Amino acid sequence: MSRIEKMIIVKPFIYCCLVSALLLTLVTGVFASASVTPTSEQAGYVVTRQSVHDLKSLFAVIQTVDVTHARARIGGTLVELLVDEGDVVTAGQRLARVRDSKQNLQIAALASRLRSLDAQLQLANTTFKRVNKLYKADKMSESARDEAQTQVDVVTAEIAAIKGDQAVIRQSQIEGDVLVPNTSFRTMAVMEPTADKPVLRPQIMLVPLLAFDAAGYRLGYGGGYYDRTIQVARQSSAPFVAVGIACEFQRRESVPHDRHDQKLDWVITEETAMKTVLPV
């Protein structure tokens, strides 16, 4: 056997031995790691509770408590507000006026046009009377008389059209009046019993809120209805308890309040029923 043939046979054999040794080492390491006994720390997991900040975008509309929605049948600007929150209104009463500034300009232009046409009509009538007099004296042709009469009729028709346009604009202005529907209620459409019904004084009132604190102050919705109702209820000698209904996330260390804000006696959440701190 030549030297070249020996090298050809020996090299593949060496490569096979090296690959087999490498595979054996890997397999041995896998089994060795699988047979390791875990320590006491590796045998279990420690579960702890922590807060995860999951912020999400919210879409909301911020509205002032001094502005309420009202509708007019025309577009324009609110030029007059005739009622205030809590006023008693009756059917057909005007609450506000909405006006389009361009309407006043249109009315002024039509008034000027009308004055011009009145002058033209006066001149046309004078001309017709003179032509008609000459026609009766056989000094003017019938066609001239008809032409003068036609001029009077044309100006008269134009005046009628201008007055019609004025009426349309005035009606459009009237449609800018915000009127009360065919019923009687308070502004903001807060339903209430009529005066002849007996007064009901509840002993417990469930009060909604946006935020509260341990002192019993609440952040409401800005109308002041609950505060005024609670104040009237507490003026009676009968027992009365105001209970706020809330969630724990609405709890705050301190809620801004004013002298007219009424405290809650209790606050009930999904976790607890809390008696508020009595006023000093």
C-alpha positions in Angstrom: 0.0 0.0 0.0 1.4 3.4 -1.0 1.8 6.3 1.3 -0.9 8.3 -0.5 -3.4 5.4 0.0 -2.6 5.3 3.7 -3.3 9.0 4.1 -6.6 8.7 2.3 -7.8 5.9 4.6 -6.4 7.4 7.9 -7.9 10.9 7.5 -11.5 9.9 7.4 -11.0 7.6 10.3 -9.6 10.5 12.4 -12.4 12.8 11.5 -15.0 10.1 12.6 -13.2 9.7 15.9 -13.2 13.4 16.6 -16.9 13.8 15.7 -17.9 10.8 17.9 -15.9 12.2 20.9 -17.6 15.6 20.5 -21.1 14.1 20.4 -20.4 11.9 23.4 -19.2 15.0 25.4 -22.4 16.9 24.6 -24.7 14.0 25.5 -22.9 13.4 28.7 -23.2 17.1 29.6 -26.9 17.1 29.0 -27.6 14.1 31.2 -25.3 15.4 33.9 -27.2 18.7 34.0 -30.6 16.9 34.0 -29.6 14.8 37.0 -28.6 17.8 39.2 -30.7 18.1 42.3 -32.2 21.7 42.7 -31.4 23.6 45.8 -34.1 24.8 48.2 -34.1 28.2 46.5 -34.5 26.6 43.0 -37.2 24.2 44.2 -40.1 26.8 44.2 -41.1 30.4 43.2 -41.8 33.4 45.4 -44.9 35.3 44.3 -45.2 38.9 45.3 -47.9 41.5 44.7 -46.9 44.7 43.0 -48.7 47.5 41.1 -48.3 47.6 37.3 -48.9 50.9 35.7 -51.2 50.3 32.7 -51.9 53.7 31.4 -54.5 54.0 28.7 -55.8 56.9 26.6 -59.2 58.2 27.5 -61.5 60.5 25.5 -63.6 62.9 27.5 -65.4 66.2 27.1 -64.9 69.0 29.6 -67.9 71.3 30.1 -68.4 74.2 32.4 -71.3 74.1 34.8 -72.4 77.6 33.8 -73.2 76.5 30.2 -76.0 74.2 29.1 -76.9 72.9 25.7 -79.7 74.7 23.9 -80.8 74.5 20.2 -82.0 77.1 17.8 -83.1 76.6 14.2 -80.5 78.9 12.8 -76.8 79.4 13.2 -75.4 82.5 14.9 -74.3 84.0 18.2 -76.0 83.9 21.5 -76.8 87.5 22.1 -79.1 87.2 25.2 -79.6 84.7 28.0 -82.9 85.3 29.8 -82.9 82.6 32.5 -80.5 81.3 35.1 -80.0 77.8 36.5 -82.9 76.8 38.7 -85.4 79.3 37.3 -89.0 78.0 36.8 -90.0 78.4 33.2 -93.3 77.9 31.4 -94.3 76.5 28.0 -93.5 78.9 25.2 -91.2 81.1 27.3 -88.1 82.5 25.5 -84.9 81.2 27.2 -82.3 82.9 24.9 -81.9 84.7 21.6 -79.5 83.5 18.9 -78.9 86.0 16.1 -76.9 86.0 12.8 -75.0 89.3 12.4 -75.5 89.1 8.6 -79.3 89.3 9.0 -79.1 92.9 10.3 -77.1 93.9 7.3 -79.6 92.2 5.0 -82.5 93.9 6.7 -80.8 97.3 6.4 -80.0 96.7 2.7 -83.6 95.7 2.0 -84.9 98.8 3.9 -82.7 101.0 1.7 -84.0 99.2 -1.4 -87.5 99.7 -0.3 -87.1 103.4 0.2 -85.7 103.7 -3.3 -88.7 101.7 -4.7 -91.2 103.9 -2.8 -89.7 106.9 -4.5 -89.8 105.2 -7.9 -93.5 104.3 -7.3 -94.4 107.8 -6.3 -92.8 109.1 -9.5 -94.4 106.3 -11.6 -97.9 107.2 -10.2 -97.3 110.9 -10.9 -96.2 110.1 -14.4 -99.2 107.8 -15.0 -101.7 110.4 -13.7 -100.3 113.0 -16.1 -100.2 110.6 -19.1 -103.7 109.3 -18.3 -105.0 112.9 -18.2 -103.4 113.6 -21.6 -104.8 110.4 -22.9 -108.3 111.3 -21.9 -107.8 114.7 -23.7 -106.7 112.8 -26.8 -103.2 114.3 -26.5 -101.4 111.0 -25.6 -101.4 107.7 -27.3 -102.8 104.6 -25.6 -99.4 102.8 -25.8 -97.9 105.6 -23.8 -100.6 105.3 -21.2 -100.1 101.5 -21.1 -96.3 102.0 -20.7 -96.8 104.3 -17.7 -99.3 101.8 -16.1 -96.8 99.0 -16.7 -94.1 101.0 -14.9 -96.4 101.4 -11.9 -97.1 97.7 -11.8 -93.4 96.7 -12.1 -92.4 99.0 -9.2 -95.4 97.8 -7.1 -94.3 94.1 -7.7 -90.7 94.9 -6.7 -91.9 96.5 -3.5 -94.0 93.4 -2.7 -91.0 91.2 -3.3 -88.8 93.3 -1.0 -91.4 93.1 1.7 -91.5 89.3 1.3 -87.8 89.1 1.7 -88.0 91.2 4.9 -90.6 88.8 6.2 -88.4 85.8 5.6 -85.5 87.4 7.4 -87.7 88.4 10.4 -89.1 84.9 10.6 -85.5 83.5 10.5 -84.7 85.8 13.4 -87.7 84.5 15.3 -86.4 80.9 14.7 -83.3 82.0 16.6 -85.4 82.3 19.8 -84.8 79.3 22.1 -88.3 78.5 23.5 -89.5 76.2 26.2 -91.4 73.1 24.9 -95.1 72.6 25.6 -94.5 71.8 29.3 -93.4 73.5 32.5 -90.2 72.7 34.3 -87.0 74.2 35.7 -84.1 75.2 33.6 -81.9 72.1 32.9 -85.0 70.0 32.7 -84.8 68.8 36.3 -88.1 67.0 37.0 -89.9 67.8 40.3 -93.4 67.2 41.7 -96.0 69.9 41.5 -96.7 72.1 44.5 -99.9 70.3 45.5 -98.0 67.0 46.2 -96.9 66.2 49.8 -93.3 66.8 50.8 -91.3 63.6 51.2 -88.3 63.9 53.6 -86.1 60.8 53.2 -84.2 59.5 56.2 -81.4 58.0 54.1 -80.0 59.5 50.9 -77.6 57.7 48.6 -75.3 60.3 47.0 -73.1 59.7 43.9 -69.7 61.4 43.7 -66.5 61.8 41.7 -64.1 61.8 44.7 -64.3 61.8 48.5 -62.0 62.0 51.6 -62.1 60.7 55.2 -63.7 63.9 56.4 -66.8 63.2 54.3 -66.3 65.9 51.7 -67.3 64.9 48.2 -66.5 66.2 44.8 -69.8 66.2 42.9 -70.9 67.1 39.4 -71.0 70.9 39.8 -74.7 71.6 40.0 -75.1 71.7 43.8 -78.4 69.9 43.8 -77.3 67.3 46.3 -75.7 69.8 48.6 -78.9 72.0 48.7 -81.1 68.9 49.2 -79.0 67.6 52.0 -78.9 71.0 53.7 -82.7 71.2 53.6 -83.0 67.7 55.0 -80.7 68.4 57.9 -82.7 71.4 58.9 -85.6 69.1 59.9 -85.7 67.4 63.3 -86.2 64.0 61.7 -83.1 61.7 61.5 -81.2 61.9 58.3 -78.1 60.1 57.0 -76.2 61.0 53.8 -74.4 57.9 52.4 -71.9 58.3 49.6 -71.6 55.5 47.0 -68.1 55.2 45.6 -65.2 53.0 44.6 -61.8 52.9 46.4 -60.0 54.5 43.5 -62.1 57.7 44.1 -60.7 58.1 47.7 -58.4 61.1 48.1 -56.5 62.5 51.1 -58.3 65.8 50.8 -61.1 67.1 48.6 -61.5 70.8 47.9 -64.6 72.2 49.5 -66.5 75.4 50.2 -68.8 76.6 53.0 -71.9 75.4 51.1 -70.6 71.9 50.6 -72.4 69.3 52.8 -70.4 66.4 54.4 -71.4 62.8 54.0 -72.1 60.7 57.1 -71.0 57.5 55.6 -69.1 56.3 52.5 -69.6 52.8 51.1 -67.1 51.3 48.6 -66.5 47.8 47.2 -64.2 47.2 50.1 -65.5 48.9 53.2 -68.2 51.0 54.8 -66.6 54.0 56.4 -68.1 56.4 58.9 -66.7 59.8 58.1 -64.8 62.0 60.6 -67.3 64.2 62.5 -66.8 68.0 62.1 -65.0 69.8 64.8 
